[in-house]
Amino acid sequence: MTFLDNHKTSVLDETTLTSLGGTSGLASPLVKRVITLYRQEAEKLVHGIENAFEVDDQEVLSRSAHTLKSSSASIGANALSHVAKHIEHLARQARIAEAKALSSVLSSEFTRLMDELNSLEQKLTLTRA
């Protein structure tokens, strides 16, 4: 059983992205831009969290996890947001070792999300062609 097994958490809720696109939905250029910016920022945040784990930096860990949680939720990346929320909570309580135990889950969910975003972008490219 994994961390997320107890939570029916989707990797990516496309309805959230669809709503960002307004009347154009997922076909909106805004959605493509949001995905691009999210990818760049999320990668930096995940690396920041990993580095904070290595040096036991509670403040950076808490701040990076908080930002990742919020930005992930804003695009519908619910599973990653959920993991980041737990890391943030543990970091705020100075339970760094427990938070660090979630690093493999964080990495796995980040990879799953990037794969899902790649699939979505391919699907949108085929739809536009």
Backbone atoms as SQL, in Angstrom:
CREATE TABLE atoms (id INTEGER PRIMARY KEY, chain TEXT, resi INTEGER, resn TEXT, atom TEXT, x REAL, y REAL, z REAL);
INSERT INTO atoms VALUES
  (1, 'A', 1, 'MET', 'N', 0.847, -1.182, 0.000),
  (2, 'A', 1, 'MET', 'CA', 0.000, 0.000, 0.000),
  (3, 'A', 1, 'MET', 'C', 0.893, 1.247, 0.000),
  (4, 'A', 2, 'THR', 'N', 0.579, 2.195, -0.829),
  (5, 'A', 2, 'THR', 'CA', 1.372, 3.415, -0.910),
  (6, 'A', 2, 'THR', 'C', 0.678, 4.551, -0.178),
  (7, 'A', 3, 'PHE', 'N', 1.397, 5.645, -0.033),
  (8, 'A', 3, 'PHE', 'CA', 0.903, 6.840, 0.645),
  (9, 'A', 3, 'PHE', 'C', -0.438, 7.301, 0.093),
  (10, 'A', 4, 'LEU', 'N', -0.605, 7.262, -1.214),
  (11, 'A', 4, 'LEU', 'CA', -1.818, 7.786, -1.834),
  (12, 'A', 4, 'LEU', 'C', -2.940, 6.758, -1.966),
  (13, 'A', 5, 'ASP', 'N', -2.680, 5.504, -1.597),
  (14, 'A', 5, 'ASP', 'CA', -3.718, 4.479, -1.731),
  (15, 'A', 5, 'ASP', 'C', -4.965, 4.801, -0.913),
  (16, 'A', 6, 'ASN', 'N', -4.771, 5.436, 0.223),
  (17, 'A', 6, 'ASN', 'CA', -5.910, 5.757, 1.082),
  (18, 'A', 6, 'ASN', 'C', -6.681, 6.970, 0.593),
  (19, 'A', 7, 'HIS', 'N', -6.181, 7.619, -0.406),
  (20, 'A', 7, 'HIS', 'CA', -6.807, 8.828, -0.927),
  (21, 'A', 7, 'HIS', 'C', -7.099, 8.613, -2.409),
  (22, 'A', 8, 'LYS', 'N', -8.326, 8.819, -2.788),
  (23, 'A', 8, 'LYS', 'CA', -8.698, 8.661, -4.197),
  (24, 'A', 8, 'LYS', 'C', -8.281, 9.931, -4.935),
  (25, 'A', 9, 'THR', 'N', -6.982, 10.052, -5.158),
  (26, 'A', 9, 'THR', 'CA', -6.416, 11.268, -5.702),
  (27, 'A', 9, 'THR', 'C', -5.968, 11.046, -7.135),
  (28, 'A', 10, 'SER', 'N', -6.504, 11.846, -8.043),
  (29, 'A', 10, 'SER', 'CA', -6.127, 11.720, -9.447),
  (30, 'A', 10, 'SER', 'C', -4.796, 12.422, -9.697),
  (31, 'A', 11, 'VAL', 'N', -4.070, 11.936, -10.682),
  (32, 'A', 11, 'VAL', 'CA', -2.812, 12.571, -11.058),
  (33, 'A', 11, 'VAL', 'C', -3.094, 13.965, -11.603),
  (34, 'A', 12, 'LEU', 'N', -4.072, 14.063, -12.501),
  (35, 'A', 12, 'LEU', 'CA', -4.394, 15.345, -13.125),
  (36, 'A', 12, 'LEU', 'C', -5.894, 15.429, -13.382),
  (37, 'A', 13, 'ASP', 'N', -6.507, 16.443, -12.831),
  (38, 'A', 13, 'ASP', 'CA', -7.924, 16.707, -13.057),
  (39, 'A', 13, 'ASP', 'C', -8.023, 17.669, -14.240),
  (40, 'A', 14, 'GLU', 'N', -8.322, 17.128, -15.406),
  (41, 'A', 14, 'GLU', 'CA', -8.362, 17.951, -16.624),
  (42, 'A', 14, 'GLU', 'C', -9.443, 19.017, -16.580),
  (43, 'A', 15, 'THR', 'N', -10.460, 18.832, -15.762),
  (44, 'A', 15, 'THR', 'CA', -11.512, 19.855, -15.699),
  (45, 'A', 15, 'THR', 'C', -10.972, 21.167, -15.142),
  (46, 'A', 16, 'THR', 'N', -9.975, 21.087, -14.273),
  (47, 'A', 16, 'THR', 'CA', -9.360, 22.310, -13.746),
  (48, 'A', 16, 'THR', 'C', -8.657, 23.056, -14.866),
  (49, 'A', 17, 'LEU', 'N', -7.888, 22.334, -15.673),
  (50, 'A', 17, 'LEU', 'CA', -7.213, 22.968, -16.811),
  (51, 'A', 17, 'LEU', 'C', -8.220, 23.487, -17.826),
  (52, 'A', 18, 'THR', 'N', -9.272, 22.728, -18.054),
  (53, 'A', 18, 'THR', 'CA', -10.308, 23.145, -19.003),
  (54, 'A', 18, 'THR', 'C', -10.917, 24.471, -18.576),
  (55, 'A', 19, 'SER', 'N', -11.176, 24.610, -17.284),
  (56, 'A', 19, 'SER', 'CA', -11.777, 25.860, -16.798),
  (57, 'A', 19, 'SER', 'C', -10.831, 27.043, -16.955),
  (58, 'A', 20, 'LEU', 'N', -9.529, 26.800, -16.900),
  (59, 'A', 20, 'LEU', 'CA', -8.562, 27.882, -17.112),
  (60, 'A', 20, 'LEU', 'C', -8.626, 28.415, -18.540),
  (61, 'A', 21, 'GLY', 'N', -9.009, 27.550, -19.468),
  (62, 'A', 21, 'GLY', 'CA', -9.056, 27.923, -20.878),
  (63, 'A', 21, 'GLY', 'C', -10.302, 28.671, -21.292),
  (64, 'A', 22, 'GLY', 'N', -11.215, 28.888, -20.361),
  (65, 'A', 22, 'GLY', 'CA', -12.448, 29.605, -20.686),
  (66, 'A', 22, 'GLY', 'C', -13.260, 28.867, -21.729),
  (67, 'A', 23, 'THR', 'N', -13.815, 29.612, -22.673),
  (68, 'A', 23, 'THR', 'CA', -14.678, 29.000, -23.688),
  (69, 'A', 23, 'THR', 'C', -13.902, 28.091, -24.639),
  (70, 'A', 24, 'SER', 'N', -12.598, 28.293, -24.747),
  (71, 'A', 24, 'SER', 'CA', -11.774, 27.439, -25.615),
  (72, 'A', 24, 'SER', 'C', -11.353, 26.150, -24.923),
  (73, 'A', 25, 'GLY', 'N', -11.538, 26.081, -23.613),
  (74, 'A', 25, 'GLY', 'CA', -11.179, 24.879, -22.868),
  (75, 'A', 25, 'GLY', 'C', -9.707, 24.538, -22.994),
  (76, 'A', 26, 'LEU', 'N', -9.426, 23.253, -23.133),
  (77, 'A', 26, 'LEU', 'CA', -8.041, 22.788, -23.230),
  (78, 'A', 26, 'LEU', 'C', -7.335, 23.297, -24.479),
  (79, 'A', 27, 'ALA', 'N', -8.102, 23.691, -25.496),
  (80, 'A', 27, 'ALA', 'CA', -7.505, 24.176, -26.742),
  (81, 'A', 27, 'ALA', 'C', -6.965, 25.600, -26.615),
  (82, 'A', 28, 'SER', 'N', -7.228, 26.243, -25.506),
  (83, 'A', 28, 'SER', 'CA', -6.794, 27.620, -25.313),
  (84, 'A', 28, 'SER', 'C', -5.266, 27.723, -25.261),
  (85, 'A', 29, 'PRO', 'N', -4.697, 28.723, -25.942),
  (86, 'A', 29, 'PRO', 'CA', -3.255, 28.957, -25.837),
  (87, 'A', 29, 'PRO', 'C', -2.834, 29.246, -24.394),
  (88, 'A', 30, 'LEU', 'N', -3.752, 29.790, -23.608),
  (89, 'A', 30, 'LEU', 'CA', -3.456, 30.062, -22.205),
  (90, 'A', 30, 'LEU', 'C', -3.152, 28.770, -21.452),
  (91, 'A', 31, 'VAL', 'N', -3.880, 27.713, -21.736),
  (92, 'A', 31, 'VAL', 'CA', -3.654, 26.429, -21.071),
  (93, 'A', 31, 'VAL', 'C', -2.258, 25.913, -21.396),
  (94, 'A', 32, 'LYS', 'N', -1.874, 25.997, -22.650),
  (95, 'A', 32, 'LYS', 'CA', -0.525, 25.560, -23.053),
  (96, 'A', 32, 'LYS', 'C', 0.541, 26.363, -22.312),
  (97, 'A', 33, 'ARG', 'N', 0.333, 27.659, -22.200),
  (98, 'A', 33, 'ARG', 'CA', 1.289, 28.533, -21.506),
  (99, 'A', 33, 'ARG', 'C', 1.348, 28.197, -20.015),
  (100, 'A', 34, 'VAL', 'N', 0.196, 27.967, -19.416),
  (101, 'A', 34, 'VAL', 'CA', 0.143, 27.612, -17.995),
  (102, 'A', 34, 'VAL', 'C', 0.897, 26.307, -17.754),
  (103, 'A', 35, 'ILE', 'N', 0.692, 25.327, -18.617),
  (104, 'A', 35, 'ILE', 'CA', 1.386, 24.044, -18.475),
  (105, 'A', 35, 'ILE', 'C', 2.896, 24.241, -18.585),
  (106, 'A', 36, 'THR', 'N', 3.324, 25.032, -19.555),
  (107, 'A', 36, 'THR', 'CA', 4.758, 25.286, -19.736),
  (108, 'A', 36, 'THR', 'C', 5.361, 25.945, -18.501),
  (109, 'A', 37, 'LEU', 'N', 4.706, 26.983, -18.011),
  (110, 'A', 37, 'LEU', 'CA', 5.201, 27.683, -16.823),
  (111, 'A', 37, 'LEU', 'C', 5.169, 26.783, -15.591),
  (112, 'A', 38, 'TYR', 'N', 4.108, 26.005, -15.468),
  (113, 'A', 38, 'TYR', 'CA', 4.001, 25.094, -14.329),
  (114, 'A', 38, 'TYR', 'C', 5.151, 24.090, -14.333),
  (115, 'A', 39, 'ARG', 'N', 5.420, 23.492, -15.486),
  (116, 'A', 39, 'ARG', 'CA', 6.515, 22.511, -15.587),
  (117, 'A', 39, 'ARG', 'C', 7.829, 23.106, -15.091),
  (118, 'A', 40, 'GLN', 'N', 8.139, 24.309, -15.571),
  (119, 'A', 40, 'GLN', 'CA', 9.395, 24.959, -15.196),
  (120, 'A', 40, 'GLN', 'C', 9.464, 25.208, -13.692),
  (121, 'A', 41, 'GLU', 'N', 8.404, 25.758, -13.155),
  (122, 'A', 41, 'GLU', 'CA', 8.378, 26.092, -11.731),
  (123, 'A', 41, 'GLU', 'C', 8.354, 24.840, -10.862),
  (124, 'A', 42, 'ALA', 'N', 7.556, 23.861, -11.233),
  (125, 'A', 42, 'ALA', 'CA', 7.445, 22.638, -10.429),
  (126, 'A', 42, 'ALA', 'C', 8.778, 21.897, -10.364),
  (127, 'A', 43, 'GLU', 'N', 9.482, 21.864, -11.473),
  (128, 'A', 43, 'GLU', 'CA', 10.787, 21.195, -11.472),
  (129, 'A', 43, 'GLU', 'C', 11.739, 21.879, -10.494),
  (130, 'A', 44, 'LYS', 'N', 11.759, 23.208, -10.511),
  (131, 'A', 44, 'LYS', 'CA', 12.607, 23.954, -9.568),
  (132, 'A', 44, 'LYS', 'C', 12.195, 23.674, -8.124),
  (133, 'A', 45, 'LEU', 'N', 10.899, 23.643, -7.882),
  (134, 'A', 45, 'LEU', 'CA', 10.412, 23.417, -6.520),
  (135, 'A', 45, 'LEU', 'C', 10.737, 22.016, -6.025),
  (136, 'A', 46, 'VAL', 'N', 10.574, 21.018, -6.874),
  (137, 'A', 46, 'VAL', 'CA', 10.905, 19.643, -6.478),
  (138, 'A', 46, 'VAL', 'C', 12.396, 19.535, -6.170),
  (139, 'A', 47, 'HIS', 'N', 13.228, 20.157, -7.001),
  (140, 'A', 47, 'HIS', 'CA', 14.673, 20.148, -6.721),
  (141, 'A', 47, 'HIS', 'C', 14.971, 20.894, -5.423),
  (142, 'A', 48, 'GLY', 'N', 14.273, 21.992, -5.186),
  (143, 'A', 48, 'GLY', 'CA', 14.446, 22.738, -3.940),
  (144, 'A', 48, 'GLY', 'C', 14.078, 21.907, -2.722),
  (145, 'A', 49, 'ILE', 'N', 13.008, 21.144, -2.844),
  (146, 'A', 49, 'ILE', 'CA', 12.590, 20.257, -1.750),
  (147, 'A', 49, 'ILE', 'C', 13.641, 19.175, -1.523),
  (148, 'A', 50, 'GLU', 'N', 14.126, 18.581, -2.599),
  (149, 'A', 50, 'GLU', 'CA', 15.156, 17.541, -2.473),
  (150, 'A', 50, 'GLU', 'C', 16.416, 18.098, -1.819),
  (151, 'A', 51, 'ASN', 'N', 16.815, 19.307, -2.227),
  (152, 'A', 51, 'ASN', 'CA', 17.993, 19.934, -1.617),
  (153, 'A', 51, 'ASN', 'C', 17.751, 20.252, -0.146),
  (154, 'A', 52, 'ALA', 'N', 16.555, 20.717, 0.183),
  (155, 'A', 52, 'ALA', 'CA', 16.224, 21.017, 1.577),
  (156, 'A', 52, 'ALA', 'C', 16.270, 19.749, 2.431),
  (157, 'A', 53, 'PHE', 'N', 15.851, 18.619, 1.868),
  (158, 'A', 53, 'PHE', 'CA', 15.957, 17.347, 2.581),
  (159, 'A', 53, 'PHE', 'C', 17.417, 17.042, 2.895),
  (160, 'A', 54, 'GLU', 'N', 18.290, 17.252, 1.910),
  (161, 'A', 54, 'GLU', 'CA', 19.709, 16.920, 2.072),
  (162, 'A', 54, 'GLU', 'C', 20.375, 17.723, 3.172),
  (163, 'A', 55, 'VAL', 'N', 19.990, 18.995, 3.313),
  (164, 'A', 55, 'VAL', 'CA', 20.647, 19.864, 4.298),
  (165, 'A', 55, 'VAL', 'C', 19.757, 20.149, 5.512),
  (166, 'A', 56, 'ASP', 'N', 18.641, 19.453, 5.607),
  (167, 'A', 56, 'ASP', 'CA', 17.698, 19.629, 6.722),
  (168, 'A', 56, 'ASP', 'C', 17.299, 21.092, 6.920),
  (169, 'A', 57, 'ASP', 'N', 16.928, 21.746, 5.834),
  (170, 'A', 57, 'ASP', 'CA', 16.514, 23.152, 5.895),
  (171, 'A', 57, 'ASP', 'C', 14.991, 23.228, 6.008),
  (172, 'A', 58, 'GLN', 'N', 14.524, 23.353, 7.227),
  (173, 'A', 58, 'GLN', 'CA', 13.092, 23.343, 7.507),
  (174, 'A', 58, 'GLN', 'C', 12.364, 24.484, 6.806),
  (175, 'A', 59, 'GLU', 'N', 12.936, 25.675, 6.806),
  (176, 'A', 59, 'GLU', 'CA', 12.267, 26.834, 6.216),
  (177, 'A', 59, 'GLU', 'C', 12.096, 26.685, 4.706),
  (178, 'A', 60, 'VAL', 'N', 13.171, 26.320, 4.009),
  (179, 'A', 60, 'VAL', 'CA', 13.096, 26.143, 2.555),
  (180, 'A', 60, 'VAL', 'C', 12.162, 24.984, 2.217),
  (181, 'A', 61, 'LEU', 'N', 12.231, 23.928, 2.996),
  (182, 'A', 61, 'LEU', 'CA', 11.367, 22.770, 2.765),
  (183, 'A', 61, 'LEU', 'C', 9.898, 23.163, 2.887),
  (184, 'A', 62, 'SER', 'N', 9.571, 23.856, 3.944),
  (185, 'A', 62, 'SER', 'CA', 8.186, 24.274, 4.165),
  (186, 'A', 62, 'SER', 'C', 7.701, 25.217, 3.071),
  (187, 'A', 63, 'ARG', 'N', 8.515, 26.204, 2.739),
  (188, 'A', 63, 'ARG', 'CA', 8.139, 27.194, 1.719),
  (189, 'A', 63, 'ARG', 'C', 8.002, 26.552, 0.337),
  (190, 'A', 64, 'SER', 'N', 8.956, 25.716, -0.034),
  (191, 'A', 64, 'SER', 'CA', 8.911, 25.068, -1.352),
  (192, 'A', 64, 'SER', 'C', 7.734, 24.109, -1.457),
  (193, 'A', 65, 'ALA', 'N', 7.487, 23.351, -0.396),
  (194, 'A', 65, 'ALA', 'CA', 6.358, 22.416, -0.403),
  (195, 'A', 65, 'ALA', 'C', 5.037, 23.180, -0.471),
  (196, 'A', 66, 'HIS', 'N', 4.948, 24.297, 0.245),
  (197, 'A', 66, 'HIS', 'CA', 3.731, 25.119, 0.211),
  (198, 'A', 66, 'HIS', 'C', 3.465, 25.638, -1.204),
  (199, 'A', 67, 'THR', 'N', 4.497, 26.155, -1.843),
  (200, 'A', 67, 'THR', 'CA', 4.352, 26.700, -3.194),
  (201, 'A', 67, 'THR', 'C', 3.991, 25.603, -4.189),
  (202, 'A', 68, 'LEU', 'N', 4.641, 24.444, -4.068),
  (203, 'A', 68, 'LEU', 'CA', 4.331, 23.316, -4.955),
  (204, 'A', 68, 'LEU', 'C', 2.898, 22.844, -4.735),
  (205, 'A', 69, 'LYS', 'N', 2.474, 22.784, -3.491),
  (206, 'A', 69, 'LYS', 'CA', 1.102, 22.380, -3.165),
  (207, 'A', 69, 'LYS', 'C', 0.100, 23.294, -3.862),
  (208, 'A', 70, 'SER', 'N', 0.295, 24.587, -3.710),
  (209, 'A', 70, 'SER', 'CA', -0.658, 25.558, -4.255),
  (210, 'A', 70, 'SER', 'C', -0.654, 25.592, -5.774),
  (211, 'A', 71, 'SER', 'N', 0.529, 25.631, -6.362),
  (212, 'A', 71, 'SER', 'CA', 0.592, 25.707, -7.825),
  (213, 'A', 71, 'SER', 'C', 0.076, 24.419, -8.464),
  (214, 'A', 72, 'SER', 'N', 0.339, 23.293, -7.831),
  (215, 'A', 72, 'SER', 'CA', -0.159, 22.017, -8.354),
  (216, 'A', 72, 'SER', 'C', -1.683, 21.962, -8.281),
  (217, 'A', 73, 'ALA', 'N', -2.235, 22.400, -7.177),
  (218, 'A', 73, 'ALA', 'CA', -3.696, 22.414, -7.035),
  (219, 'A', 73, 'ALA', 'C', -4.334, 23.325, -8.076),
  (220, 'A', 74, 'SER', 'N', -3.665, 24.419, -8.405),
  (221, 'A', 74, 'SER', 'CA', -4.251, 25.382, -9.345),
  (222, 'A', 74, 'SER', 'C', -4.382, 24.839, -10.763),
  (223, 'A', 75, 'ILE', 'N', -3.599, 23.807, -11.109),
  (224, 'A', 75, 'ILE', 'CA', -3.742, 23.210, -12.443),
  (225, 'A', 75, 'ILE', 'C', -4.440, 21.852, -12.396),
  (226, 'A', 76, 'GLY', 'N', -4.827, 21.420, -11.204),
  (227, 'A', 76, 'GLY', 'CA', -5.507, 20.135, -11.083),
  (228, 'A', 76, 'GLY', 'C', -4.578, 18.956, -10.860),
  (229, 'A', 77, 'ALA', 'N', -3.330, 19.222, -10.481),
  (230, 'A', 77, 'ALA', 'CA', -2.370, 18.151, -10.197),
  (231, 'A', 77, 'ALA', 'C', -2.565, 17.719, -8.740),
  (232, 'A', 78, 'ASN', 'N', -3.656, 17.027, -8.507),
  (233, 'A', 78, 'ASN', 'CA', -4.112, 16.751, -7.149),
  (234, 'A', 78, 'ASN', 'C', -3.201, 15.827, -6.352),
  (235, 'A', 79, 'ALA', 'N', -2.686, 14.791, -6.966),
  (236, 'A', 79, 'ALA', 'CA', -1.840, 13.845, -6.239),
  (237, 'A', 79, 'ALA', 'C', -0.558, 14.525, -5.764),
  (238, 'A', 80, 'LEU', 'N', 0.087, 15.277, -6.640),
  (239, 'A', 80, 'LEU', 'CA', 1.317, 15.967, -6.258),
  (240, 'A', 80, 'LEU', 'C', 1.022, 17.031, -5.206),
  (241, 'A', 81, 'SER', 'N', -0.068, 17.737, -5.358),
  (242, 'A', 81, 'SER', 'CA', -0.469, 18.739, -4.373),
  (243, 'A', 81, 'SER', 'C', -0.667, 18.094, -3.003),
  (244, 'A', 82, 'HIS', 'N', -1.272, 16.925, -2.992),
  (245, 'A', 82, 'HIS', 'CA', -1.539, 16.206, -1.749),
  (246, 'A', 82, 'HIS', 'C', -0.233, 15.817, -1.045),
  (247, 'A', 83, 'VAL', 'N', 0.723, 15.300, -1.793),
  (248, 'A', 83, 'VAL', 'CA', 2.013, 14.921, -1.212),
  (249, 'A', 83, 'VAL', 'C', 2.727, 16.163, -0.678),
  (250, 'A', 84, 'ALA', 'N', 2.737, 17.228, -1.471),
  (251, 'A', 84, 'ALA', 'CA', 3.397, 18.464, -1.047),
  (252, 'A', 84, 'ALA', 'C', 2.749, 19.025, 0.220),
  (253, 'A', 85, 'LYS', 'N', 1.442, 18.901, 0.319),
  (254, 'A', 85, 'LYS', 'CA', 0.724, 19.369, 1.515),
  (255, 'A', 85, 'LYS', 'C', 1.222, 18.638, 2.759),
  (256, 'A', 86, 'HIS', 'N', 1.398, 17.329, 2.646),
  (257, 'A', 86, 'HIS', 'CA', 1.874, 16.552, 3.795),
  (258, 'A', 86, 'HIS', 'C', 3.321, 16.882, 4.131),
  (259, 'A', 87, 'ILE', 'N', 4.135, 17.086, 3.128),
  (260, 'A', 87, 'ILE', 'CA', 5.523, 17.473, 3.381),
  (261, 'A', 87, 'ILE', 'C', 5.556, 18.833, 4.071),
  (262, 'A', 88, 'GLU', 'N', 4.758, 19.771, 3.577),
  (263, 'A', 88, 'GLU', 'CA', 4.695, 21.101, 4.199),
  (264, 'A', 88, 'GLU', 'C', 4.277, 20.987, 5.664),
  (265, 'A', 89, 'HIS', 'N', 3.230, 20.226, 5.923),
  (266, 'A', 89, 'HIS', 'CA', 2.718, 20.056, 7.286),
  (267, 'A', 89, 'HIS', 'C', 3.807, 19.504, 8.211),
  (268, 'A', 90, 'LEU', 'N', 4.493, 18.467, 7.763),
  (269, 'A', 90, 'LEU', 'CA', 5.553, 17.863, 8.570),
  (270, 'A', 90, 'LEU', 'C', 6.720, 18.826, 8.764),
  (271, 'A', 91, 'ALA', 'N', 7.071, 19.561, 7.725),
  (272, 'A', 91, 'ALA', 'CA', 8.176, 20.518, 7.828),
  (273, 'A', 91, 'ALA', 'C', 7.850, 21.617, 8.834),
  (274, 'A', 92, 'ARG', 'N', 6.632, 22.104, 8.817),
  (275, 'A', 92, 'ARG', 'CA', 6.229, 23.158, 9.764),
  (276, 'A', 92, 'ARG', 'C', 6.299, 22.671, 11.212),
  (277, 'A', 93, 'GLN', 'N', 6.172, 21.374, 11.395),
  (278, 'A', 93, 'GLN', 'CA', 6.264, 20.793, 12.733),
  (279, 'A', 93, 'GLN', 'C', 7.683, 20.304, 13.050),
  (280, 'A', 94, 'ALA', 'N', 8.632, 20.637, 12.184),
  (281, 'A', 94, 'ALA', 'CA', 10.034, 20.239, 12.337),
  (282, 'A', 94, 'ALA', 'C', 10.199, 18.717, 12.362),
  (283, 'A', 95, 'ARG', 'N', 9.340, 18.029, 11.646),
  (284, 'A', 95, 'ARG', 'CA', 9.411, 16.567, 11.534),
  (285, 'A', 95, 'ARG', 'C', 10.043, 16.226, 10.177),
  (286, 'A', 96, 'ILE', 'N', 11.284, 16.677, 10.026),
  (287, 'A', 96, 'ILE', 'CA', 11.990, 16.580, 8.745),
  (288, 'A', 96, 'ILE', 'C', 12.216, 15.132, 8.332),
  (289, 'A', 97, 'ALA', 'N', 12.572, 14.278, 9.277),
  (290, 'A', 97, 'ALA', 'CA', 12.815, 12.866, 8.940),
  (291, 'A', 97, 'ALA', 'C', 11.551, 12.217, 8.384),
  (292, 'A', 98, 'GLU', 'N', 10.398, 12.539, 8.964),
  (293, 'A', 98, 'GLU', 'CA', 9.134, 11.995, 8.460),
  (294, 'A', 98, 'GLU', 'C', 8.811, 12.564, 7.082),
  (295, 'A', 99, 'ALA', 'N', 9.085, 13.844, 6.910),
  (296, 'A', 99, 'ALA', 'CA', 8.858, 14.470, 5.601),
  (297, 'A', 99, 'ALA', 'C', 9.767, 13.840, 4.555),
  (298, 'A', 100, 'LYS', 'N', 11.011, 13.603, 4.958),
  (299, 'A', 100, 'LYS', 'CA', 11.987, 13.014, 4.037),
  (300, 'A', 100, 'LYS', 'C', 11.547, 11.628, 3.573),
  (301, 'A', 101, 'ALA', 'N', 10.814, 10.924, 4.413),
  (302, 'A', 101, 'ALA', 'CA', 10.316, 9.593, 4.045),
  (303, 'A', 101, 'ALA', 'C', 9.351, 9.668, 2.866),
  (304, 'A', 102, 'LEU', 'N', 8.809, 10.851, 2.593),
  (305, 'A', 102, 'LEU', 'CA', 7.891, 11.034, 1.463),
  (306, 'A', 102, 'LEU', 'C', 8.605, 11.449, 0.175),
  (307, 'A', 103, 'SER', 'N', 9.926, 11.561, 0.223),
  (308, 'A', 103, 'SER', 'CA', 10.656, 12.041, -0.961),
  (309, 'A', 103, 'SER', 'C', 10.484, 11.123, -2.169),
  (310, 'A', 104, 'SER', 'N', 10.447, 9.816, -1.947),
  (311, 'A', 104, 'SER', 'CA', 10.269, 8.908, -3.091),
  (312, 'A', 104, 'SER', 'C', 8.857, 9.020, -3.658),
  (313, 'A', 105, 'VAL', 'N', 7.871, 9.258, -2.790),
  (314, 'A', 105, 'VAL', 'CA', 6.496, 9.454, -3.253),
  (315, 'A', 105, 'VAL', 'C', 6.414, 10.751, -4.049),
  (316, 'A', 106, 'LEU', 'N', 7.065, 11.796, -3.553),
  (317, 'A', 106, 'LEU', 'CA', 7.094, 13.078, -4.259),
  (318, 'A', 106, 'LEU', 'C', 7.689, 12.902, -5.653),
  (319, 'A', 107, 'SER', 'N', 8.812, 12.231, -5.720),
  (320, 'A', 107, 'SER', 'CA', 9.482, 12.005, -7.001),
  (321, 'A', 107, 'SER', 'C', 8.607, 11.193, -7.952),
  (322, 'A', 108, 'SER', 'N', 7.992, 10.161, -7.434),
  (323, 'A', 108, 'SER', 'CA', 7.123, 9.308, -8.244),
  (324, 'A', 108, 'SER', 'C', 5.915, 10.079, -8.767),
  (325, 'A', 109, 'GLU', 'N', 5.272, 10.850, -7.905),
  (326, 'A', 109, 'GLU', 'CA', 4.099, 11.620, -8.332),
  (327, 'A', 109, 'GLU', 'C', 4.480, 12.713, -9.318),
  (328, 'A', 110, 'PHE', 'N', 5.646, 13.311, -9.132),
  (329, 'A', 110, 'PHE', 'CA', 6.109, 14.324, -10.078),
  (330, 'A', 110, 'PHE', 'C', 6.318, 13.698, -11.455),
  (331, 'A', 111, 'THR', 'N', 6.942, 12.533, -11.496),
  (332, 'A', 111, 'THR', 'CA', 7.166, 11.828, -12.762),
  (333, 'A', 111, 'THR', 'C', 5.838, 11.450, -13.414),
  (334, 'A', 112, 'ARG', 'N', 4.914, 10.927, -12.624),
  (335, 'A', 112, 'ARG', 'CA', 3.593, 10.565, -13.159),
  (336, 'A', 112, 'ARG', 'C', 2.891, 11.785, -13.747),
  (337, 'A', 113, 'LEU', 'N', 2.979, 12.904, -13.055),
  (338, 'A', 113, 'LEU', 'CA', 2.337, 14.121, -13.540),
  (339, 'A', 113, 'LEU', 'C', 2.970, 14.590, -14.842),
  (340, 'A', 114, 'MET', 'N', 4.298, 14.590, -14.920),
  (341, 'A', 114, 'MET', 'CA', 4.961, 15.031, -16.149),
  (342, 'A', 114, 'MET', 'C', 4.557, 14.124, -17.313),
  (343, 'A', 115, 'ASP', 'N', 4.456, 12.817, -17.067),
  (344, 'A', 115, 'ASP', 'CA', 3.999, 11.882, -18.104),
  (345, 'A', 115, 'ASP', 'C', 2.571, 12.210, -18.536),
  (346, 'A', 116, 'GLU', 'N', 1.722, 12.506, -17.567),
  (347, 'A', 116, 'GLU', 'CA', 0.325, 12.841, -17.858),
  (348, 'A', 116, 'GLU', 'C', 0.229, 14.141, -18.666),
  (349, 'A', 117, 'LEU', 'N', 1.036, 15.133, -18.296),
  (350, 'A', 117, 'LEU', 'CA', 1.036, 16.394, -19.051),
  (351, 'A', 117, 'LEU', 'C', 1.561, 16.181, -20.469),
  (352, 'A', 118, 'ASN', 'N', 2.569, 15.323, -20.628),
  (353, 'A', 118, 'ASN', 'CA', 3.069, 14.991, -21.971),
  (354, 'A', 118, 'ASN', 'C', 1.973, 14.354, -22.810),
  (355, 'A', 119, 'SER', 'N', 1.252, 13.401, -22.221),
  (356, 'A', 119, 'SER', 'CA', 0.156, 12.741, -22.942),
  (357, 'A', 119, 'SER', 'C', -0.926, 13.734, -23.324),
  (358, 'A', 120, 'LEU', 'N', -1.265, 14.618, -22.413),
  (359, 'A', 120, 'LEU', 'CA', -2.283, 15.625, -22.687),
  (360, 'A', 120, 'LEU', 'C', -1.845, 16.543, -23.822),
  (361, 'A', 121, 'GLU', 'N', -0.599, 16.981, -23.790),
  (362, 'A', 121, 'GLU', 'CA', -0.101, 17.858, -24.854),
  (363, 'A', 121, 'GLU', 'C', -0.098, 17.148, -26.200),
  (364, 'A', 122, 'GLN', 'N', 0.268, 15.868, -26.230),
  (365, 'A', 122, 'GLN', 'CA', 0.235, 15.106, -27.481),
  (366, 'A', 122, 'GLN', 'C', -1.192, 14.983, -27.995),
  (367, 'A', 123, 'LYS', 'N', -2.116, 14.712, -27.099),
  (368, 'A', 123, 'LYS', 'CA', -3.520, 14.590, -27.473),
  (369, 'A', 123, 'LYS', 'C', -4.030, 15.919, -28.044),
  (370, 'A', 124, 'LEU', 'N', -3.659, 17.012, -27.416),
  (371, 'A', 124, 'LEU', 'CA', -4.103, 18.324, -27.895),
  (372, 'A', 124, 'LEU', 'C', -3.480, 18.670, -29.239),
  (373, 'A', 125, 'THR', 'N', -2.232, 18.275, -29.440),
  (374, 'A', 125, 'THR', 'CA', -1.563, 18.518, -30.717),
  (375, 'A', 125, 'THR', 'C', -2.255, 17.738, -31.828),
  (376, 'A', 126, 'LEU', 'N', -2.614, 16.485, -31.561),
  (377, 'A', 126, 'LEU', 'CA', -3.309, 15.669, -32.562),
  (378, 'A', 126, 'LEU', 'C', -4.697, 16.225, -32.859),
  (379, 'A', 127, 'THR', 'N', -5.358, 16.742, -31.842),
  (380, 'A', 127, 'THR', 'CA', -6.699, 17.300, -32.016),
  (381, 'A', 127, 'THR', 'C', -6.664, 18.549, -32.889),
  (382, 'A', 128, 'ARG', 'N', -5.613, 19.346, -32.743),
  (383, 'A', 128, 'ARG', 'CA', -5.492, 20.592, -33.510),
  (384, 'A', 128, 'ARG', 'C', -5.078, 20.346, -34.953),
  (385, 'A', 129, 'ALA', 'N', -4.445, 19.202, -35.199),
  (386, 'A', 129, 'ALA', 'CA', -3.923, 18.920, -36.549),
  (387, 'A', 129, 'ALA', 'C', -5.013, 18.593, -37.529);
